[in-house]
């Protein structure tokens, strides 16, 4: 059964470009040139959350709100796009009216694919530039500006992987998952990850 999207009509069908997990545990979607919609469990329809257009119809990889809905983070072809709920501004490389520090820090990332966590001033995110050993897992310290970049492919000599999601546990363990791998972050400079065997 199709789930209705508020505002969509037969004369104005929406072009749904992205589905993802929203912060309320349900599904979020992006309709091209319309914006971001979140599933409402009471009315059982997708209701609009943000109205915006992606610049140049860029490909959208990820939508997350990792700061209690103050802003929405979108990983796109071209880097990071951030919608500030307080100001209503859309921020991205070359257009940053809020002077957002994350836009400034990630300005050199060409393809941001995922956001894993933001804790203790460290932003964990994935990127996939068109270079050898991509995709990468990045840890950016927003206080110092230091960024560390890791490659699962390079460490384990994998020919091809796809980065997926992450699990950050209260006991401090950090595990990342993707196509063809499961790995735990060790923090060791020489061997930053250890593979988790299938059980």
VENJOUR-V364629 format. One line per field, one symbol per residue. ss: DSSP state (@ for helix, = for strand, . for the rest). psi: psi as a letter, one per 30 degrees, with the letter a starting at -180 (. if undefined). A space follows every 50 residues. Layout:
# VENJOUR-V364629
ss=???
psi=???
This chain:
# VENJOUR-V364629
ss=....=..........======.....=====...======....====== ....@@@..=====......=======.======.....===..=..... @@@@@.....=========..======........======.....==== .@@@@@.....=======.....======.=====.......===....
psi=kkklkkfklefikkjkfkklklfgfakllkkkgeakkkkkfefhlkkkek jlkkkghlkkekkljghhgflkkkkljfbkkkkjfefgkkklkfjifghk eeeeegffjejkflkeljkhgkkklklililkglllkkjkjfeffkkkkl jeeeeghkeklkkcaljjlfgfkjkklajglkkkkffkeeiflkkjlk.
